[in-house]
Amino acid sequence: MAKTEKASKTAKVLSLFDAYASDQLPKDQGYIVSSFINGNTGYSIYEVISYSGVKAIYPDGSGLTFQSQGKKLHALIEPASYPNKGIEPYLRNNVEQIPLRFKEVSKLITRNQSTVYWAKKPIESLSSFTVARPKGFNVSFVFYDLPDLYDTLTKFFEQSFTKDAGLPLADAKKSAQEISSVIKSTMSFRNDYQD
């Protein structure tokens, strides 16, 4: 698992549910990164949500609901042995599905023949979104809007891609940089969320 990094006084990253319990969730703007990893196969899904202008945050069943606009970006890692490579990501079974078609994703085939897919652009969430409480190998972190935010995101992806999904380091670095670049260019906090 990728470790939480902390600065001396200000946290860069916290577990989402710990941050909520200790009233440390940013209300103005933040990024939530959740990973859903199959510990047996390495098949991995990542969901990145940027949000701003939160009206309310409350527990909802087995997750947290944010009354806020947000943008979601998905990434997916298929191990070389994945049997359903030809099936569109949005048509796969529930635990292997992301809401995208092949034409909506960028792709990198790694040295160990795993395939990394990531959305070319985020999906808008206009009124609210819910983040499920992680189970097993899954994690949900909140990333704070600090000057080194995109470097911190890149390091998180790089570590998770190598340790959790088994990608070769060079490919993990390249795909982490590509995904962070899309996040920075399409999900940053400009005036998108202002009323």
N, C-alpha and C positions, 0 to 999 in steps of 0.2 A: 504494500500500500504506500502511496505517496504520503510523506509526512507533512504535517502542518508546519508552516514556517512562521516565526514571529519576530518582529523587530523588538527593540528593547522596551519601548513604551506603547507603540501602536501596533496592533496585530495586522498582518497583511492578509492572513487567512485564518478562519475559524470554522469548526464544524457548524453547519447551518443550525442544527437543532440545539447545540450548546449555546450558540450566539443568541438564539431566540430565548432560551431559558434564562440567560443572564442579562437580557435586555441590551445586547450589543449588536443587534442587527441594524445596519444602516437604513434609514428611512428615505434619505434623499436619493441615493443611487448606490448600486452595488451589482456584483455579478454572482450568480449561483452556478456552480458546476457540480453536476451529479454524474456518477458513473454507475453503470449496470454491467457487471462482469460475471461471465460464466466461469467459475473456478475450474471446471473440468475441461473446457474446450478453449478458453481464452477469447471467445466471442465477446466483444465489448461494445457498449453503446455509451456515448457521452452526450449530455444535454447541457448547453450553456444558456443561461437566461440573464439578460441585462434588464434592470428595472430602475425606475425613478419615480418620485412623487407618490410614495405609498400612502394610501388613505387608511388602510387597516391591514393587520396581519393577525391571523387567528388559527388555532389548531382545527383541523377538519378531518375527522376519522383518523387515518394513519399518516397524515401529512400536515403541511402548513399551507394555508391559502393566503395569497397576497392580493389585496384589492389594489391593483396598480397596472399600468400599461407595462408591457415587457416585450422583449424580442428573444426568440429561441433559435439556437443554432444546434444542429445535431451532427455528430460524427459517429462512425461505425468502423470497427475493426473485425474483419473476417479472418480466421486462421486458414492456412493452406488447405486443411482437410474439410472445410465447411462444405456440406453436400448441396446446398441450395443457392449457389453463386448466381445462377441465371434468373432467380426470382427477384422482381423489383423490391426494393427495401420496404415500401409501404404495403406490400402484399404478403409479407412473411408472417409467421405466427406471432402472437402478441409479445412474447418476451424477446423476439429478435427483430422487431419492427421499428422503423423510424418513418415519419410521414413524408418521405421523399421518393422521387423516381430517379433512375440512373442519370437522366439528362439534367437533373437539378443538383448533382454532386460533382465535386472534383475527386480524383482518384490517384492513389499511389500504390504500386505493387512493390513490396519490400523484398530484400534479398532472401528472406526465408519463405517467400511466396504468400505471405499474408497480404491482405488488401485493406487499405485505409480509405474510407470515403468520408467526405465532409461537405456540408451544404455550401453552395456558392453564395447564398444570402440567407439571412434569418427569416423566420416566420413571425409576423406580428401577433401579439396577444393584446387585445384592446382594453379589456376591463379587469380581468383577474386571471390568475394561474395558481396551480397547486403543485407543491413539491412533495413527493412521497418520502416517508421516513426510510432511510436505507436499511437493507438487511444483508446478511452474509458478507460478501466481498464488496458490496456497493458502498459508495460514500456520497455525501452532499456537503460541499464547502461553500462558504460565502467569502468572496474576495473583495477587499476594500479598495475604493477608488483612491489609490496613492500614486505618486509619480512613477513607481516601477511596476505598476499593475500588469502591463502586458508581458514584461519579463517574468513576473511571478507566475502568470498563467502558462507561459511557454515552458517554464521549468516543471510545473505541475504535470502538464501533458507529457512531457518528455519522460519524467520518472514513471508515471502511470503506464505509458505505452510500453516501456521496457520491462518494468517489474510485474505489472498486472496482465498485460496482453502479449508479452514475449516478443516484442519487436526488436530487431537489431538496433543498436544505439544510433547509428548514423541515420537510419530511416525514421526512428522515433524523433530525433532532432529536427529533421526536415519536415515531417508532417506536423509536429508541434508548432514550428515556426509558421507554416502555411495557415494552420487553423487560427493561430493568434493574430496573424495579419488580417484575415477575414473578420475576426471579432473586432479588431481595432478600427478597420475601415467602415464596417457596417453597423456596429453595435455600440459605438462610443456615445457618451452623454453630451450631445449637442442640444439643440432646442427641440428635439423630436418629441419630448414628453411634456412640453409646456402647454398649458391650457390657452 
